[in-house]
Each structure stands twice: as structure tokens, then as C-alpha cells.
Amino acid sequence: MLIESIVRFTLGVKDHRVLCVKLSGSELRVDLDAKKRRKLPCSICGRRARPKDRLKERSWRHVSLWGIAARLYYRPRRVECPEHGVRVENIPWSMGKKPMSFPLITVLAFWTRMLPWDQVARLFGVSWNTVRAAVEAAVEYGSQQEDYQGVRFIGIDEISRKKGHTYHTNVYDLERKRLIWSGAHRDKDSLRRFFAWWGKQRTAALEGVCCDMWQKYIDVIHEYCGKAVIVFDKFHIVRHLMDAIDKVRKMETRVLAEAGCEALKGTKYLWLKNPWNLTDNQKITLSDLLKGNFKIVRAYLLKELFRKLWDYTSKTWAQKYLKRWFWWATHSRLKPLRDFAWMLRRHEEGILAYFDLRIDNGIVEAMNNNAKVISHRARGYRSENTFSLALIHGLGKLQLPQCQHRFS
């Protein structure tokens, strides 16, 4: 098989032919031309029309052949489309004015989902900026193919991009387990940008929004999708409870240390871990401590009683149990537990909404861990836009550009 035939096969062209392939310096130069007396498709509607004239020669970086850089050269033609007038033809290996071929975009985008971008750049002999441009083109293509219809439940959470409380807001599709939007910061403006991009029609179709009790998120959700039910994530609620438990332990440990008692020293995770996750030695230690008259014992028992709330299948019975637990916590003489109980009372409607929709951010927490893997794999991203681009590409489940030959 001639090298011209190999190039033609990898490009999958039907209206064009490979004139010649020659070694020019350190790269392969591939010259292409349109076949004679053939109508070419309009770049707007795809309707075939007669060619009118030609533009200046353009070049596209192509997938390397045998480790040798390849570049395509072609003078695009303009066609006289009956509907859109004189337009540039649809070039099958090109994506707009991007200087890379469809196959190269696909190959680079495919490998960046598994490897750091700098390694992909070295592997294919291109620059890091070329890899970023390929990922951006792939995300643009995938976003055009995806209309996000049928999304009913979304989860909203934040992820830290770097040290210094620098956050990104991520919005997930809870049913298809994918990231649909990522934006810088953790404020009202960031979530407003999402709803502006999401559109009124898709916002009106939302049935439930799961998030933590961050008031700025709540305000924006009420502002844009008042019909959707807000469900406060039970994992964030339990995290607040764990913080209250640990505050009780710290306060009591400090008081006992002043009296010369170190009974609670090194017991932090005995009170925070689930009972079934304790080791045998931890179970023995916890059993001995539960016999003592410690404040942390009361806090621990309240924590275990709160766990039973999520076992209810009826919202009515769950509400009754929550009221009972509220009374126990507010009469426990433990200030961190009282504060936590009053926080539950202020957000009771969103907490009990869980028993209507049964959605939570467990999937979101798992995908946030995957997002951290993407960030750690690249040792962080310098710019906010690149970080968002990497997350959408890695977690958005977007379709990659299709090409005739699969290079990987």
C-alpha cells in the first residue's frame, strides 16, 4: 500500500485526493486537492454546490506517521450555496479554523483522559498548548452534540483548586453521573453563570437540586428555579454533626488534661468512625470508655441515634423522629450539639425533602474525588479556565470527534 493510500484512509476523504506525500525537512508534507468536476458540501448546511474559487493555502498538523510529524496542505474552495450564498466548503478533516486535523484532535483528547497533558505532549511530539487546544476543540465538539435534555436532578458542590481557599463550583447530573458544568469561585455569581448557560427551558425541567446548606447557593437556586425541590445533602449534614462531636471531645479532653487525666487522649476516631469500621482493639477501648461518665459519651450516643433518621421510608415518621432527636440534643447540655440541632431546625424543610426524592450528593463526592485525581495527575492547573476544561473533559462523558481510522 502506498503512503498516499494510508493517508487517504486515515482521513476518510471522498471528495478529495492525496496528490503527493514527501519529506520536507523533519516532517511529512501531504498535499491534497479536491477531485475534479465534483460538487462540494457547504460548510453551513452541508448541501452540495459547484465550486466558485479557491482561498490561500492552509495547513493542518496531522497524526505523526512512524514518529515523523505530518502536516496537511490544501487550498480550500468556496462554493455557491443556493441557500447561504458563497461559502467555504466543508473540509472533512478540519474543525473550523483550528490548525489541527480531526484525527489529531481525537487522539490527543483520548489520551488526555488517562495521562497528564505534558506526557501526552511528549508522547506525540507536540507542545502543551497544542494538547490544550485539542482538548478545547474536543469539548466544544462534544458540547455541540449534547443537548442535556432529560436532566431532572442536579447536585451542586465545590472543589478546592489550590491552597488559599480557592474553590470551583461543580454541577453534576445525578442520574447519568456526569459533570455538566464547572466554574471558578464559590459565590452567587458563579452559580448564576451556570443557570445563564443552562437556559430557562432546561432550568424549568429540573425537579430537584441537591446541595449543602451554603446560603449563597440556596439564594440563587430560589432565584432561578423556584419550582425545583431543594434537598440538603445528608453527607454534608453528617459532616456538620461530626464536627460538633469532635468539638465536644476537644473541650472535654482539655478539661480532663488540666485535672491530670488523659483518658480521652488519642480517641478522636473512636467517636467518629462507624461502629462496623472499628478494629477489634478500638472496639474494646470504646466499650470501656462508654462505661465512663464522659460528655463525649452522650454526644456519641446522640450521633448513633441520629443515624436512624435515614432509615425511615415515610417523611411523616422521619419528621416525628427528627423532632424527638431535636429535643434530646437541645437538652443534652452540650453546646456544639445544641448548635447543630438548631441548624437542623432552620433547614428542616430541605432535610426532610430527602424522603420525597431520595437524592444525595454521594455520587458528587465520588466524582469530586475523581476531579482531585485529575488535578493531582497534572500537579495542578495554573488557570481557572484550564482547570474547568480538564474537569469537563475528564468527567463530562462528552462524545469525542469521530474519524475514519482509530489511532488508539
C-alpha positions in Angstrom: 0.0 0.0 0.0 1.4 3.4 -1.0 1.8 6.0 1.7 -0.7 8.2 -0.2 -3.3 5.5 0.3 -2.5 5.2 4.0 -3.0 9.0 4.5 -6.2 8.9 2.4 -7.5 6.0 4.6 -6.8 7.7 7.9 -8.5 10.9 6.7 -11.5 9.1 5.2 -11.9 11.6 2.4 -14.2 11.0 -0.5 -14.3 14.4 -2.3 -10.5 14.9 -2.1 -7.4 13.1 -3.2 -3.9 13.0 -2.0 -1.6 14.5 -4.6 1.7 13.5 -3.0 3.5 12.8 0.3 7.1 13.9 0.6 9.6 14.5 3.3 10.1 18.2 3.8 12.8 18.9 6.4 11.8 16.9 9.5 8.1 16.5 8.6 6.0 14.7 6.1 4.2 17.2 3.7 0.9 15.9 2.5 -0.6 17.9 -0.4 -4.3 17.4 -1.0 -6.8 18.7 -3.7 -10.4 18.4 -4.5 -11.5 15.9 -7.1 -12.3 17.5 -10.5 -15.9 18.2 -11.6 -17.3 17.4 -8.2 -19.8 19.4 -6.2 -18.6 20.1 -2.6 -20.7 20.5 0.6 -21.4 23.9 2.1 -19.9 24.4 5.5 -23.2 25.8 6.9 -25.9 23.4 5.7 -23.9 20.6 4.0 -25.7 21.0 0.7 -23.6 20.3 -2.3 -22.8 23.1 -4.7 -20.5 24.0 -7.5 -17.1 25.4 -6.6 -16.5 29.1 -7.3 -12.9 29.9 -6.4 -10.1 29.0 -4.1 -8.6 30.5 -1.0 -5.0 30.7 0.2 -3.3 27.5 1.2 -3.9 26.3 4.7 -2.0 23.7 6.7 -3.1 21.3 9.5 -1.0 19.3 11.9 -1.8 15.6 11.5 -1.1 12.5 13.5 2.5 11.5 13.2 3.4 8.6 10.9 6.2 6.3 12.2 7.2 9.0 14.6 7.6 11.6 11.8 5.5 14.7 12.2 2.9 15.1 9.4 1.2 18.2 8.1 -1.6 18.5 5.6 -1.7 21.3 2.9 -4.7 22.3 1.0 -6.3 25.3 -0.7 -9.9 25.4 0.4 -12.6 26.1 -2.2 -15.6 28.3 -1.9 -18.9 27.1 -3.2 -22.0 28.9 -4.4 -24.6 27.6 -2.0 -28.2 28.3 -3.2 -29.3 29.0 0.4 -26.3 30.7 2.1 -24.5 32.2 -0.9 -20.8 31.9 -1.4 -19.3 29.9 1.5 -16.2 27.9 2.2 -16.6 24.2 1.6 -16.9 21.8 4.4 -13.4 20.3 4.9 -13.8 16.8 6.3 -10.6 16.7 8.3 -10.9 20.2 9.6 -12.8 21.7 12.6 -13.4 25.3 11.8 -10.2 27.3 11.6 -8.3 25.1 14.1 -4.7 24.2 12.8 -5.2 20.5 13.7 -6.9 17.7 11.9 -9.8 15.9 13.3 -7.8 12.7 13.8 -5.1 14.5 15.8 -7.7 16.2 18.0 -9.4 12.9 18.7 -6.1 11.1 19.5 -4.8 13.8 21.8 -8.2 14.2 23.5 -8.5 10.5 24.0 -5.1 10.1 25.8 -5.6 13.2 27.9 -8.4 11.4 29.7 -5.9 9.0 31.1 -2.5 10.7 31.1 -1.1 14.1 32.2 -1.2 16.6 29.4 2.5 17.2 29.4 3.1 13.5 29.0 0.7 13.4 26.0 2.6 16.3 24.5 5.9 14.5 24.8 4.4 11.2 23.5 3.1 12.8 20.3 5.8 15.3 19.8 3.6 18.4 20.2 3.6 21.4 22.6 1.5 21.6 25.7 -0.5 24.4 24.2 -1.4 22.1 21.2 -2.7 19.5 23.6 -4.8 22.1 25.4 -6.2 23.3 22.1 -7.1 19.8 21.1 -8.9 19.2 24.4 -10.7 22.5 24.0 -11.8 21.5 20.5 -12.9 18.1 21.7 -15.0 19.7 24.5 -16.5 22.2 22.0 -17.4 19.3 19.7 -18.9 17.2 22.5 -20.9 20.1 23.9 -22.5 20.7 20.4 -23.5 17.0 20.2 -25.0 17.0 23.8 -28.3 18.9 24.4 -28.6 17.8 28.1 -32.3 17.1 27.6 -34.0 15.0 30.3 -31.8 16.2 33.2 -34.1 16.2 36.3 -31.8 16.1 39.3 -28.6 18.0 39.7 -26.0 18.1 42.5 -24.0 21.2 43.3 -20.8 21.1 45.3 -17.4 22.9 45.4 -13.9 21.6 45.0 -10.6 23.2 46.0 -8.3 24.1 43.1 -5.3 25.2 45.1 -4.3 26.4 48.6 -5.7 29.5 50.0 -9.5 28.7 49.8 -9.6 28.9 46.0 -12.7 27.0 45.0 -14.5 25.8 41.9 -18.3 25.2 41.7 -19.2 22.0 40.0 -22.7 21.0 38.9 -23.4 17.3 38.3 -26.2 15.3 36.6 -27.1 12.9 39.4 -28.9 10.3 37.2 -26.2 9.9 34.5 -23.3 10.5 36.9 -21.5 13.1 34.9 -20.2 16.7 35.3 -22.2 19.2 33.3 -20.6 22.5 34.3 -17.6 23.8 36.2 -16.8 27.4 37.1 -14.5 29.4 39.2 -15.3 30.6 42.8 -17.9 29.6 45.3 -20.3 32.5 45.3 -23.6 33.7 43.9 -22.1 34.9 40.6 -20.6 31.5 39.8 -23.9 29.7 40.2 -25.7 32.5 38.3 -23.3 31.8 35.4 -24.3 28.2 35.4 -28.1 29.0 35.2 -27.5 31.6 32.5 -25.6 28.9 30.5 -28.2 26.2 31.3 -31.1 28.2 30.0 -34.7 28.8 31.1 -36.2 25.8 29.4 -33.8 23.3 31.0 -34.0 25.0 34.3 -37.8 24.7 34.3 -37.4 21.0 33.8 -35.4 20.5 37.0 -37.3 18.6 39.7 -34.7 18.5 42.4 -31.4 20.2 43.4 -29.1 18.7 46.0 -26.6 20.9 47.7 -25.1 21.7 51.1 -26.5 24.4 53.3 -24.4 27.2 51.8 -26.8 30.1 51.9 -25.4 31.7 48.7 -26.2 28.6 46.7 -29.7 28.4 48.3 -30.5 32.0 47.4 -29.5 31.6 43.7 -31.5 28.3 43.4 -34.6 30.0 44.7 -33.9 32.9 42.3 -33.7 30.7 39.2 -35.6 27.5 39.8 -38.3 28.2 42.4 -40.3 25.1 41.3 -37.4 22.6 42.0 -37.2 21.0 45.4 -34.0 21.8 47.3 -32.6 18.7 49.1 -29.8 19.2 51.6 -27.2 16.6 51.1 -27.2 14.2 54.0 -23.4 13.6 53.8 -22.8 17.3 54.5 -25.3 17.2 57.4 -23.4 14.3 58.9 -20.2 16.2 58.4 -21.6 19.0 60.5 -22.6 16.5 63.2 -19.1 15.0 63.2 -17.6 18.5 63.7 -19.9 19.0 66.7 -18.9 15.6 68.2 -15.2 16.5 67.8 -15.7 19.9 69.4 -17.2 18.1 72.5 -14.2 15.8 72.6 -11.7 18.6 72.3 -13.4 20.6 75.1 -13.6 17.7 77.5 -10.1 16.5 76.7 -8.8 19.9 77.5 -10.7 20.0 80.9 -9.5 16.5 81.8 -5.9 17.3 80.9 -5.9 20.2 83.3 -7.0 17.7 86.0 -4.2 15.3 85.1 -6.5 12.7 83.3 -5.6 11.5 79.8 -8.4 9.0 79.3 -9.6 10.6 76.1 -6.2 11.2 74.6 -5.9 9.7 71.1 -9.5 8.7 70.9 -10.7 11.0 68.2 -11.6 8.4 65.6 -13.2 6.1 68.1 -16.1 8.5 68.3 -16.2 9.5 64.6 -15.9 6.1 62.8 -18.9 3.9 62.1 -19.1 1.0 64.6 -18.6 -1.6 61.9 -15.4 0.0 60.8 -13.6 -0.2 64.1 -10.8 -2.6 64.6 -11.0 -5.2 67.4 -8.8 -3.1 69.7 -10.8 0.0 69.0 -14.0 -1.8 69.9 -12.6 -2.9 73.2 -11.3 0.6 74.0 -14.6 2.2 73.0 -16.6 -0.3 75.1 -14.5 0.6 78.2 -15.0 4.4 77.6 -18.7 4.1 77.1 -18.9 2.9 80.7 -17.5 6.2 82.0 -19.4 9.3 82.8 -18.0 11.4 80.0 -19.7 14.2 78.0 -18.4 12.7 74.8 -20.3 9.5 75.6 -23.6 11.5 75.5 -22.5 13.1 72.2 -21.6 9.7 70.7 -25.0 8.2 71.6 -26.8 11.1 70.1 -24.7 10.6 66.9 -25.7 7.0 66.7 -29.4 7.9 67.3 -29.2 10.5 64.5 -28.1 7.7 62.1 -31.5 6.1 62.4 -33.2 9.1 60.8 -32.1 8.0 57.3 -33.7 4.5 57.8 -37.2 5.9 57.6 -39.2 5.5 54.4 -42.0 7.8 55.4 -41.4 11.5 55.5 -44.1 11.9 58.3 -42.4 9.4 60.6 -39.0 10.9 59.8 -40.2 14.3 60.8 -41.5 13.0 64.1 -38.2 11.3 64.8 -36.3 14.4 63.9 -38.4 16.4 66.4 -37.6 13.8 69.1 -33.9 13.9 68.3 -34.0 17.7 68.4 -35.4 17.6 72.0 -32.7 15.2 73.1 -29.9 17.3 71.5 -31.2 20.6 72.9 -31.4 19.1 76.4 -28.0 17.3 76.3 -26.2 20.3 77.9 -23.7 20.1 75.1 -23.4 23.4 73.3 -22.0 22.0 70.0 -24.9 19.6 69.8 -27.4 22.3 70.6 -26.0 24.5 67.9 -26.2 21.6 65.4 -29.8 20.8 66.4 -30.8 24.4 65.8 -29.1 24.4 62.5 -31.3 21.4 61.6 -34.4 23.2 62.7 -33.6 26.2 60.4 -33.1 23.9 57.4 -35.7 21.3 58.3 -37.7 21.6 55.1 -34.6 20.8 52.9 -33.5 18.0 55.1 -36.9 16.3 55.0 -37.2 16.7 51.3 -34.7 13.8 51.0 -37.6 11.5 51.9 -39.6 12.8 48.9 -36.9 12.5 46.2 -34.2 10.2 47.8 -31.3 12.0 46.2 -28.0 12.9 47.8 -24.5 14.0 46.8 -22.9 10.7 47.4 -22.2 10.5 43.6 -21.0 14.0 43.7 -18.5 13.3 46.5 -17.2 10.3 44.5 -16.8 12.4 41.3 -15.2 15.2 43.3 -12.5 12.6 44.3 -12.1 11.8 40.6 -11.7 15.5 39.9 -9.0 15.7 42.5 -7.2 12.8 40.8 -7.3 14.8 37.5 -5.8 17.8 39.3 -3.1 15.8 41.2 -2.2 13.9 38.0 -1.3 17.2 36.4 0.2 18.6 39.6 -2.4 21.4 39.5 -3.6 23.8 36.8 -2.4 27.4 36.7 -5.5 29.0 35.3 -9.2 28.6 36.2 -10.3 28.1 32.6 -7.9 25.2 32.0 -8.9 23.6 35.3 -12.6 23.8 34.3 -11.7 22.5 30.8 -9.9 19.5 32.2 -12.8 18.6 34.6 -15.4 18.8 31.9 -13.3 16.7 29.5 -12.5 14.1 32.1 -15.9 13.8 33.9 -18.4 15.2 31.4 -18.8 12.0 29.4 -18.7 14.0 26.2 -18.5 12.4 22.8 -15.1 12.7 21.1 -14.8 13.8 17.4 -15.3 10.8 15.1 -12.7 9.9 12.5 -12.3 7.2 9.9 -9.4 5.4 11.5 -9.0 4.7 15.2 -5.4 5.5 16.1 -5.6 4.3 19.7 
